Amino acid sequence: MFKALVLDNANGFQASLEHVDETHLPAGDVTVALQYSTLNYKDGLAICNKGPVVRHWPMVAGIDGAGTVLESSHPAWRAGDAFVHNGWGVGETHWGCLAGKARLKGDWLVRLPAAFTPRQAMAIGTAGYTAMLCVLALEDHGVLPAAGEVLVTGATGGVGSVAVALLGRLGYRVVAATGKAAEADYLMALGASAIIDRAELSAAGKPFQKERWAAVVDAVGSHTLANALAQTRYGGVVTACGLAQGMDLPTTVMPFILRGVTLVGIDSVMAPLVKRQRAWDRLARDLDPALLERMVEEVPLEGAIAKARQLMAGQVRGRVVVRIA
């Protein structure tokens, strides 16, 4: 038996901590013991039943996990190996990692980088790994620190916090957009050069605006992303990885055909292993562990449901690590 955060809708939606027998674990070629998990925005949506995240019921929540392999029939994994897991529909269509044990596919796992403990890996989680994918996309499109200001929206969230820390350390001039004025010192300590109120971007705006951003990391979507595109400089690059404000995009083709702006979609869920490995290798090199610790709040598994509610209410800063053991 092991503890798990179970979501069910048999008699109306319910999220609860339950004891689960190992015989109920789904199919997979690797059985693992989880030491830490985390709460991402998608986890909050699932646990609070705020969106159509869960596709099969009942479901064990948790899209991320870090721990140790217990049993494996996969050629790449052996008992005792340390791993990181992100995405792949876990917590949506396959039982997840907010639990003492999980059964996963070996092809989904990444080896825990030597630079990180399991706790640090979950302090990064899908949010931080997604932020790194965004930074890599900017680099791949030739955006250098000398190019100009880089806007990070949703800056106090998980993706935003790690993006600010990464970009700041790499020498970019980061402008952090947030609705939490009290968190300005936090963002400046992570590496932001300036702070703007998210209200400057969150309302409907003109389709073509004064050029400002050399690049953008956006986790918000909707009007915020539309305004960011409209303000991006000629040849600039915008990465889109979230929908905290909404999944709509009320924009025009003008930034693309008159300024040559590139909009890059960032998917972390189904990204191939080579892309995941590249991101984790760079995180191990470029993310300052001291800055990472500034972002982290740790809760036990028993506190994950309450913390998920706070996350969806906008009351969480940075990253939440969930201690399983």
N, C-alpha and C positions, 0 to 999 in steps of 0.2 A: 504493500500500500504506500502511496505517496500523496502529498497535498498538491492540489491543482486549483487554479482559478477557472471555474467552469461557467460557461454561458449557455443558457437554455431558454427556449420559448415554448415549451410544451403546454404550460398553463399561464401564458403571459411571460414576458421577458424577465429573466432573473440572472444576476451575476452573483456567484457565491463561491466560497472556499470550501472544497470538499476533499474527502479521502477517496482516492481512485485506485482500483486494483490494476496491477501491471498487465493483466490479461486483456484489459480493455484498450491498450495502446494500439494505434493504427499500424498498418503495414509500413515497413521500411527496413533498410539493411544495416542501420546503425542505431543502437540503443545507447542513450547518453544520460548522465547525471548532470543536472543543471546546478551551477553554483550561483549565478546571477542572471537576471533578465533586466528589462527596462520598460519604461512606458514611453512610446512614441505617440504622435498625434493619432495615427491609425488605431493603436491600442485603445486610446481614449474613446474614439468613435465606437469601437466594438463593445468595450466594457460598459459604456453608458448608453448603448443602443441608439446612437445619434446618426448612424448612416448604415447603408447596406453592405457592411464589411464582411460579416459572417455569412457563408454560403451553405454550410452544413451544420446541423444541430444534433446533439449538444456539441459544443466546441470548447476546447481548452484555449484560453487567450494567450497572447504573447508571440509577436513576430520575431523577436530577437532572443538569443540565448548564448551563454558561454559556460563551459564546463569541461567534463572529461568523458571520453568514450568508455562505456561499460562492455559492450559486445558489438562485434562488427563482422559482417560477411562481405563487406566492400573491400576491394583490394588496396585502397589507399589509406584505410583506417584500421587501427588496432586498439585493443583495450589499453587505456592509460593515456591515449593521445588527447591533447588539449585542443579545443576547437572554438570557433566563433560561427554563429549562424545569423543570417539576416534575410528576411523576406521569403521568397519562393511559395507564397500562398499559405505559409504556416500561420495559424491563428485565424485563417479565413476559410480554407478548404481542408486543412490538415491540422491536427491537434498541435498546439503551440507550446511555448517555453516558459510560461508563468506557472511552473510546476516542478516538482522534484525530479521527474524523469520525463523523457520524450523519446519517441522513435522517429527517426528522420532518414532521409536519403543521404548517403555519403557524398553524392555529387553536389549537394547543397552546402557542404561545410567548407570553411576556410580554416587553415591552421592558425592557432592563436599566435600572433607575432611575439617574438621573444621580448620585445620592448614593453609589452602590456601584460598586466595581470588580468584574470577574468573580469574583475570589477571594473578596471579601466576600459576594457573592451566594451562593456555594457554602458559605461559612461559615454562612450562614443556612440554605440548602437547604430541603428539604421539612420538616425538623424545625422550623426557625424559622418558616417560613411557616405551618405547622400551629399553632404556639404563638400566632401573631398571630391566626389564625382563632378560637382559643379566647378570646383577650382581647376580640376584637370581639363574640363571642357574649355574654360577660359584660356588656359595655357595652350591647349591644342589648336585654338583659333588665333593664337598669336598675341593675346593680351598680356603685355608686360607691365610691371609696376610703374614704369615711366609714362604709360598711356594716359593716365588721369584717374579721376575718382571712380571707385567701384561702390555701387549701392548694394546694401544687403537689407532686404525687407524682412519683417518678422524677426528682428534682430535678437530679441531676448528669448526666442524659442530655441528648440534643440538644434535645428539646422542652422538658424541664424547665428547662434552663439559660437558654434564650431567654425562656421564660415568666417566670422569676424576674426577669431583667433588664428585661423590658418592664413588668411589673406594678410592680416597685420604682420604676422611673423615673416611672411614671404616678401614684405616690403611694399605692399599696395597701400594706397591712401583709401581707407574704408570709411564710408558714410553709412551709419546705422540708422535705419528707420524703425521707430518704436512708438507705441502709444503709452509707454510707461516712463514718464519723465524722471521718476525717482530712480530708475535703473541706469541713468547716464553714467555714473561712476563705474558701475559694473561693466558696461560696454567699452568705456575708455580703457579700463584695466585689461580687457581682453585684446585690445588692439585697434579700436575705432579711433579715427582722427576727428570725426565730427558726428553729431547726432541731429536728426531731423524728426519732427513729429509725423507719425504715419498719416495724420489727417491731410497732410500736403499731397498725399498720393491716393487716398482711399475713396475720394468722391469722383463722380464723372468729370472728365477733363477733355480738353481739345485733342483731336487726333494727332496733331503735330505741334510740338512745344519747343521751347528753347533747349538747345543741346547742352547736356551736362555730363552724363555718365559715359565713361569709357566701357564699362561693363556693369552687369547687374546679376546678383544672385537672388532669385525671387521664390519664396515659399508661400506666397499669399494668393496669387491669382487675381481674377476679377479686375476691378478698376485700378487696383494697385499695379498690377502687371501692365495694363493698358497704358497707364501714365508713365511707367518706367520706360516702356518701349518708345513712347512719344518724346521722351527726354534724352534718349540714348544718342550719343554722338555718331557722326558718320563712321561707318565700318565697325561700330561697336557690337558687343556680344551680350545677349541676355539668356541666362539659364533659368528654366522654369521647372520647379520640382515640388510644388505644393499648391493647396487650394484653401488655405485658412480663411480667406475672405469669401471665396466662392469658386466654382468650377467654370464660370462664364469668362469670356474674354472679349469685352466690348471695344474692339479696336478697328483700325482700317489697315489697308496695305501700305499706307504712305511711309511709315518708318522703313519698310523693307525695300520699296522701289525708289525712294528718293534719297535715303541715307545709307542704303546697303546694310541695314541692321540684320544680324543673324539671331534668330530665336532657336535655342537648343533645348529640346526636351530631355529631362533627366529621369530615367527609370532605375530605381534601385532594386525593385522586387525580382525581376527576371534577368537582371544583368548577368552575362556569362562569367564564368570563373576567372578568366584572364583579366577582365575589367575589375572584378572584385579584388583579386590579388594585388593588382596595381594600386588600387585605392588604399588598401590596408598597408601595403608597403610604404606608401607616401605618408599615411597617417603616422606610422611608426617613426618616420624621419622628421616630419614637419610639425607635428602637434606637440606643443609644450605641455608635459604632464602637470606642471604647476598651474597653467591656465585651465587645463581640463578639470582639475580639482575645484577650481573656483566656480564651475558651472554645476557641480553635482550636489544633489540631495538624495540621500539613501533612505529607503523604507523597507521594512520586512514584507514578505509576501502577504501577510495578514493586513497590511496597510495599503495594498495596491488599489483596491476598489475605491476607497476614499480619495486617494491621490489622483486617480484617473478622473474623478468628478471635478477636482480642483483644476486639473489640466484643461478640461473642457470649458471651465469657467474663466479661463485666462489668468489663473492665480498661481501658475508655476513658471519659474524662471529657469532657463537652461535645461539640464538633463536630470532625469529621475532614474536612479539605479534601484532595482528591486533585489533584495537579498533573499535567496531561496533557502539555503541551508540554515 
